[in-house]
């Protein structure tokens, strides 16, 4: 009963936090201000605020989680910091590069593509760790890839404010780089957990957000003028600051529910929850922001989520078979 209640709270938390988070992300990305219809183009600043709130909430979560624990793991361990810096580097670059693609193509294609993390994760693990995968995973990757291709082919050839705002090729290149960085991030995280058995999700959340905040602050002050640009933009249009802060709070709270689900119920349940959440977010985006989808795009959309859903279903069956085999051996 307690597990059922905890799962219900986690599902509610993930849905509430990330559906709101997704809505605010699109709102911040596409809304226009003033007589000249200016848009806010500072993805590093959005991530900087997200990292700050993620660290604050993560540290509170870590303190609460470890206060009664006899096992203490410091996120300031030198060896751990090295791994966190590498993961944070790929993670902190992935999101702003991905968001930059929305300057060239529609937010829906960006969201759909970011749902296909399975492909770069498999490629990176195959190349770097020589890891082999069961056949059904290759089937899933094929279905997901066809879905993204169909959705891309369904984009109009002419520029449209809700679909293509710039150069399609550049937008797709940004998405490809972002997905490759996602693949590196997930593979490095898996490797970190294997090497540090006492490391929890709370440690990772706190450490990654701290290091990502420092790195992103460096990007905004040294490598770009986004900090000054953002200060000037927010001074002129202060309403966007409320949306960015609310976006960051939703993301930080959502991470808590994700890590609780991961620790208590495993990745299979988490994947099922997040896939359905993304589907709801995309459908809401279609209706709330007035996106018009043609047959190719609807087909691509359902192929992507159908492929990810198929993977979750096959994993569940595989896990059941493994459990039955284990129980049978114990009975013998």
Beta strands, then each sheet from edge to edge (+ up, - down):
end
